[in-house]
């Protein structure tokens, strides 16, 4: 566990007081609006009893008012691209962190996930992010490091739009498209430096956050998971909302509850023989296609041609994504997908492949391997347009691609931004919290893009 930091007393203020403090930070020094009268506190200050915490959560804002310790530690809840980049950037600033991730059968990485299946011949699928682009110089510097180390390369394969019936139109881009040389998985590993400043715990489902004596206590089903000077929520959806709803962080909770997310089904399918996809003159067959006018299908990606273009005589491994509309209509608990639903989704999506390619119903060859997965919080439908959210009074922040879009670039930049914001806050010793409030009141606006995310600059 991380070294125990100096205990700092926690107090609670009404939400109106926090609104007044935050309003002052954006008013150029003007006098903020008058807040409602403060309610009297019950019991002793400082949250010395759990019952007092429970009574105050729905009315009051948790406030940590004493100095930051010399060696603070941050809990990062979520091991996807944003959480990993946040931990890495914190380490670069000399701040320790512990990353909690729920993944069971692989290392952290979230949507930078690659599945390897051994079945006589190894089958390889990127089953989340299919490729990425770079439009921000900070992210481009990281991509250049990956290029230099041989982790990524530019994807020159044919990508375009596929209309129902097999009509394909190439999409040419002035922005390079990048892929992991051996899949996206190694990129997540590369985001964590070899340092004792970062500790990763998995699988670990943080189920409760509790402020106590100036620290955040974390629990996994009532099992203590340490005490920390600040917390980062690096994932969204039901889990994040559940954690925040009882944490005493009402403004963070409000922002997360306003977030609208769509679900998307992924189907991994391996075929013994190549699929009869359209061929474009000298370009040959496409490697990736955004599918139009097919209800159950929004993307077809040939992992085998994308990752191993010189390989022949092996099964073709395809990643298929549903539309957001189909995902919404067929949403189930992603942790426990009923077999009947999994079978229905598989048949619908394979039927979508037939429709997209202009094949007669039932003529598609049966795959030799399939696996369905529901990304329950796949795409943000609205975003606040800020790179991170931070509540300085509660020493808690949120990062994730959903804050500015849905891409690896957005996730990485969000984690970096929050880490540097927290490190700057620590340097200030928490003396000027009004200067560090960010993203607590932004309106959320609709975001547009493909049903598998956005690709800045593409």
C-alpha positions in Angstrom: 0.0 0.0 0.0 1.2 3.6 -0.5 2.9 5.3 2.4 0.3 6.8 4.8 0.0 10.6 4.2 -0.4 13.1 7.0 -4.0 13.1 8.1 -6.0 16.2 7.3 -9.4 17.1 8.7 -12.4 17.0 6.4 -15.3 19.3 6.9 -18.5 19.8 5.0 -20.1 22.9 3.5 -23.5 23.3 1.9 -23.5 23.0 -1.9 -24.5 26.6 -2.2 -21.2 27.6 -0.6 -19.2 25.6 -3.2 -21.2 27.2 -5.9 -20.3 30.6 -4.5 -16.6 29.7 -4.3 -16.6 28.3 -7.9 -18.5 31.3 -9.2 -15.9 33.6 -7.8 -13.2 31.8 -9.9 -15.0 32.7 -13.1 -16.1 36.2 -12.2 -12.8 38.1 -12.5 -12.9 39.0 -8.9 -16.4 40.3 -8.9 -18.6 39.6 -5.9 -20.4 36.3 -6.4 -24.1 36.0 -5.9 -25.4 35.7 -2.4 -25.9 32.1 -1.4 -28.7 30.6 0.6 -28.2 30.7 4.4 -26.0 27.9 5.7 -27.7 25.0 7.4 -26.6 24.1 10.9 -24.4 21.0 11.3 -25.5 18.0 13.3 -23.0 16.4 15.6 -19.3 17.1 15.8 -17.5 18.6 12.7 -14.9 16.6 10.8 -17.0 13.5 9.8 -15.8 11.5 12.9 -18.7 9.2 12.6 -20.0 7.2 9.6 -23.6 8.1 10.5 -22.8 11.8 10.3 -21.4 11.2 6.8 -24.5 9.4 5.6 -26.8 12.2 6.9 -24.9 15.0 5.3 -24.1 13.5 1.8 -27.3 14.6 0.2 -27.2 18.2 1.5 -23.5 19.0 1.9 -20.3 19.2 -0.1 -17.2 17.4 1.3 -14.4 19.9 1.8 -10.8 19.1 2.7 -9.4 22.3 4.2 -6.0 21.5 5.7 -2.7 21.5 3.8 -1.7 18.8 1.4 0.9 16.4 2.8 4.4 16.4 1.4 4.0 13.1 -0.3 0.4 12.8 -1.5 -1.0 9.7 -3.1 -3.9 9.7 -5.7 -6.3 6.8 -6.3 -7.1 6.4 -10.0 -10.3 4.3 -10.4 -10.2 2.9 -14.0 -7.3 1.4 -16.0 -8.2 2.5 -19.5 -6.3 5.0 -21.6 -7.3 8.0 -19.5 -6.6 6.4 -16.2 -3.2 5.1 -17.3 -2.2 8.4 -18.9 -3.3 10.2 -15.7 -1.1 7.9 -13.5 1.8 8.3 -15.9 1.6 12.1 -15.9 1.3 12.2 -12.1 4.4 10.1 -11.8 6.2 12.5 -14.1 5.2 15.3 -11.7 6.5 13.3 -8.7 3.0 12.2 -7.4 2.3 8.6 -6.4 -0.8 6.8 -7.5 -2.6 3.5 -7.3 -4.6 2.4 -10.3 -7.7 0.2 -9.7 -8.9 -1.8 -12.7 -11.7 -4.4 -13.0 -10.2 -6.4 -15.8 -9.7 -10.1 -15.0 -8.0 -11.8 -17.9 -5.5 -9.2 -19.1 -3.6 -6.2 -18.0 -5.3 -2.8 -17.8 -6.1 -1.0 -21.0 -9.8 -0.5 -21.4 -10.7 0.1 -25.0 -7.1 -0.4 -26.1 -7.9 -4.1 -26.0 -6.7 -6.9 -28.2 -7.9 -10.5 -27.8 -5.7 -13.4 -28.6 -7.5 -16.8 -29.1 -5.5 -20.0 -29.4 -7.4 -22.5 -31.5 -4.8 -24.5 -33.5 -3.9 -21.2 -35.1 -3.8 -18.0 -33.1 -6.7 -15.6 -33.8 -6.1 -11.9 -33.1 -8.8 -9.3 -32.7 -8.7 -5.6 -31.8 -12.1 -5.7 -30.1 -12.4 -2.0 -29.1 -10.5 0.8 -30.7 -9.8 -0.1 -34.4 -7.4 2.7 -35.3 -6.6 6.2 -34.1 -5.5 9.6 -35.4 -3.5 12.4 -33.8 -4.4 16.1 -34.1 -2.9 17.5 -30.9 0.8 18.0 -30.7 1.0 16.6 -27.2 -0.6 13.4 -28.3 1.5 13.4 -31.5 4.7 13.4 -29.4 3.5 10.3 -27.6 2.6 8.7 -31.0 6.0 9.5 -32.3 7.6 7.7 -29.3 5.4 4.7 -30.2 6.5 4.9 -33.8 10.2 5.1 -32.8 9.9 2.1 -30.5 8.1 0.0 -33.2 4.8 -0.2 -31.3 2.6 1.5 -33.9 2.7 2.1 -37.6 0.6 4.0 -40.1 -2.3 2.1 -41.5 -2.2 2.4 -45.3 -5.0 -0.2 -45.9 -8.1 0.6 -47.8 -10.8 2.2 -45.5 -14.1 3.6 -46.7 -17.9 3.5 -46.5 -19.9 0.4 -47.4 -23.5 0.8 -48.3 -26.0 -2.0 -48.1 -25.8 -4.1 -51.2 -22.0 -4.1 -51.5 -21.4 -0.5 -52.8 -18.0 0.6 -51.4 -16.5 4.1 -51.5 -12.9 4.7 -50.3 -12.3 7.5 -47.7 -9.0 9.2 -48.3 -7.6 11.1 -45.3 -4.8 13.7 -45.1 -4.3 12.7 -41.4 -2.4 9.4 -40.9 -4.3 6.5 -39.4 -2.4 4.6 -36.8 -2.7 1.0 -35.5 -0.7 -1.1 -33.0 1.8 -3.3 -34.8 0.6 -6.3 -32.9 -2.7 -4.9 -31.8 -3.7 -2.1 -29.5 -2.9 -4.0 -26.3 0.9 -3.2 -26.1 0.1 0.5 -26.3 -1.6 0.4 -22.9 1.5 -1.4 -21.4 3.7 1.3 -22.9 1.7 4.1 -21.2 2.8 2.9 -17.7 6.5 3.7 -17.1 8.7 1.4 -15.0 8.5 3.2 -11.7 7.6 2.5 -8.1 5.5 5.7 -8.3 2.6 3.7 -9.8 0.9 0.6 -8.4 -1.8 -1.3 -10.3 -4.4 -3.4 -8.5 -6.6 -5.8 -10.5 -9.1 -7.2 -10.6 -10.6 -4.7 -8.1 -14.1 -3.3 -8.2 -14.1 -0.2 -6.0 -17.6 -0.1 -4.6 -17.5 2.8 -2.1 -15.7 6.1 -1.5 -15.7 7.6 2.0 -14.2 10.9 3.2 -12.6 10.4 6.7 -10.1 12.7 8.5 -9.0 14.5 5.3 -8.5 11.4 3.3 -10.5 9.3 0.8 -11.1 5.8 2.0 -11.7 3.2 -0.8 -13.6 -0.1 -0.3 -14.1 -3.2 -2.4 -17.3 -4.8 -1.0 -16.5 -3.5 2.5 -12.8 -4.6 2.1 -10.6 -1.5 2.7 -8.4 -0.6 -0.2 -6.4 2.2 1.3 -6.6 5.9 2.0 -5.7 8.6 -0.4 -5.3 12.4 -0.6 -7.2 12.7 -3.9 -9.3 10.5 -6.1 -9.7 10.3 -9.9 -12.7 8.7 -11.6 -11.4 7.4 -14.9 -14.4 5.7 -16.2 -18.1 6.5 -16.8 -21.4 4.8 -16.8 -23.3 3.1 -13.9 -20.2 2.4 -11.8 -19.0 6.0 -11.7 -22.5 7.3 -11.0 -23.0 4.8 -8.2 -19.7 5.7 -6.6 -20.3 9.5 -6.8 -23.9 9.3 -5.7 -22.9 8.6 -2.1 -19.6 10.4 -2.0 -20.5 13.9 -0.9 -19.5 15.4 -4.3 -22.8 16.7 -5.6 -21.4 18.8 -8.5 -19.3 15.9 -9.9 -22.4 13.7 -9.4 -24.6 16.1 -11.3 -22.2 16.3 -14.3 -21.9 12.5 -14.5 -25.7 12.1 -14.4 -26.2 14.5 -17.2 -23.9 12.4 -19.5 -25.8 10.4 -22.1 -24.1 7.2 -23.3 -24.9 4.8 -26.0 -24.3 1.0 -26.0 -22.6 -0.8 -28.9 -22.3 -4.6 -29.5 -19.0 -6.0 -30.7 -18.9 -9.4 -32.5 -15.5 -11.1 -33.1 -15.8 -13.6 -35.9 -13.2 -15.8 -37.6 -13.8 -17.2 -41.0 -12.0 -20.1 -42.6 -12.2 -18.5 -46.1 -11.9 -14.9 -47.1 -15.2 -13.0 -47.2 -16.4 -11.9 -50.6 -15.9 -8.2 -50.0 -15.8 -5.6 -52.8 -12.4 -5.0 -54.5 -11.4 -1.6 -55.7 -9.1 -1.8 -58.7 -5.4 -1.8 -57.6 -6.3 -1.3 -54.0 -7.7 -4.7 -53.6 -10.2 -5.6 -50.8 -11.0 -3.2 -48.1 -9.6 -3.7 -44.6 -12.1 -1.5 -42.8 -15.5 -0.1 -43.6 -18.0 2.2 -42.0 -21.3 0.5 -42.9 -24.3 2.6 -43.9 -28.0 1.7 -44.0 -27.7 -1.6 -42.1 -29.5 -1.5 -38.7 -27.3 -4.1 -36.9 -23.9 -3.1 -38.3 -21.8 0.1 -38.3 -18.3 -1.2 -38.8 -16.5 -4.2 -40.4 -12.7 -4.5 -39.8 -10.4 -7.3 -41.1 -7.9 -7.6 -38.3 -5.9 -10.2 -40.2 -5.3 -8.0 -43.3 -4.8 -4.9 -41.1 -2.3 -6.5 -38.6 -0.6 -9.1 -40.8 -0.9 -7.9 -44.4 1.7 -10.5 -45.7 0.0 -13.4 -44.0 -1.8 -15.9 -46.3 -3.7 -19.2 -45.9 -5.0 -18.4 -42.4 -8.5 -17.6 -41.1 -9.7 -14.1 -41.4 -10.4 -12.4 -38.1 -13.1 -9.7 -38.3 -14.3 -7.2 -35.7 -17.9 -6.1 -36.2 -19.7 -3.3 -34.4 -23.4 -2.7 -34.2 -25.0 0.7 -34.6 -25.7 2.7 -31.4 -29.5 2.3 -32.1 -29.2 -1.4 -32.2 -27.1 -1.4 -29.1 -29.8 0.7 -27.3 -32.6 -1.6 -28.3 -30.8 -4.8 -27.2 -29.0 -3.6 -24.1 -28.6 -6.1 -21.2 -26.3 -6.2 -18.2 -22.9 -6.4 -19.9 -21.5 -8.4 -16.9 -24.0 -11.2 -17.4 -25.2 -11.4 -21.0 -28.0 -14.0 -21.4 -27.2 -16.8 -23.8 -30.4 -16.2 -25.8 -29.4 -12.5 -26.3 -25.9 -13.4 -27.3 -27.2 -15.8 -29.9 -29.7 -13.3 -31.2 -27.0 -10.6 -31.5 -24.7 -12.9 -33.3 -27.3 -13.9 -35.9 -28.5 -10.3 -36.4 -24.9 -9.0 -36.9 -23.9 -11.8 -39.3 -27.2 -11.1 -41.1 -26.0 -7.5 -41.3 -22.8 -8.6 -42.9 -24.8 -10.4 -45.6 -27.0 -7.3 -46.2 -23.9 -5.0 -46.3 -22.1 -7.2 -48.8 -25.1 -7.8 -51.0 -25.2 -11.6 -50.3 -28.4 -13.6 -50.3 -29.8 -14.5 -46.9 -28.2 -17.5 -45.3 -25.3 -17.7 -47.9 -22.6 -16.3 -45.6 -20.1 -19.0 -44.5 -20.4 -20.0 -40.8 -17.6 -18.6 -38.7 -15.2 -21.0 -37.0 -15.1 -18.7 -33.9 -17.4 -16.1 -32.5 -17.6 -14.0 -29.4 -20.0 -11.2 -28.5 -19.4 -8.4 -26.1 -21.5 -5.4 -25.1 -19.7 -2.1 -24.6 -22.4 -0.7 -22.3 -21.0 2.9 -22.1 -19.3 2.9 -25.5 -20.1 6.4 -26.9 -20.9 9.8 -25.4 -23.9 11.4 -27.0 -23.1 14.8 -25.3 -20.0 16.3 -23.8 -19.0 19.3 -21.7 -16.1 20.1 -24.1 -13.5 20.4 -21.3 -10.5 18.1 -21.0 -11.1 17.2 -17.3 -13.3 18.0 -14.3 -11.9 18.8 -10.9 -13.5 19.7 -7.6 -10.8 21.3 -5.5 -12.8 21.3 -2.3 -13.3 17.6 -2.4 -10.0 16.9 -4.0 -11.7 14.7 -6.6 -11.6 14.7 -10.4 -12.9 13.0 -13.5 -11.1 12.2 -16.8 -12.1 10.2 -19.8 -12.5 10.4 -23.6 -16.2 11.4 -23.1 -15.2 14.9 -22.0 -14.3 16.0 -25.5 -15.4 13.1 -27.7 -14.7 9.4 -28.1 -11.1 8.6 -29.2 -7.8 7.4 -27.8 -6.4 10.9 -28.3 -9.2 12.4 -26.2 -8.7 9.8 -23.5 -5.0 10.3 -23.2 -5.2 14.1 -23.2 -7.9 14.1 -20.6 -5.8 12.0 -18.3 -2.7 14.2 -18.8 -4.7 17.3 -18.2 -6.2 16.1 -15.0 -2.9 14.9 -13.7 -1.2 18.2 -14.3 -4.1 20.0 -12.8 -4.0 17.9 -9.6 -0.2 18.3 -9.4 -0.5 22.1 -9.7 -3.2 22.0 -7.0 -0.9 20.0 -4.7 1.9 22.6 -5.3 -0.5 25.3 -4.2 -1.0 23.4 -1.0 -4.7 23.7 -1.5 -4.6 27.3 -0.4 -6.5 28.8 -3.4 -9.1 26.2 -4.3 -11.2 28.7 -6.2 -8.4 28.8 -8.9 -8.6 25.1 -9.5 -12.3 24.4 -10.0 -12.8 23.3 -13.6 -15.7 21.7 -15.5 -18.2 21.8 -12.7 -20.9 23.9 -14.4 -20.3 23.5 -18.1 -23.4 22.7 -20.3 -23.2 19.4 -22.2 -23.7 19.6 -25.9 -24.4 16.9 -28.5 -21.4 15.2 -30.1 -21.4 13.7 -33.6 -19.3 11.1 -35.1 -19.1 7.5 -36.2 -20.8 4.8 -34.1 -17.3 3.5 -33.2 -16.0 6.9 -32.0 -14.4 10.0 -33.4 -11.1 10.3 -35.3 -9.8 13.9 -34.9 -8.4 15.3 -38.1 -9.6 12.4 -40.3 
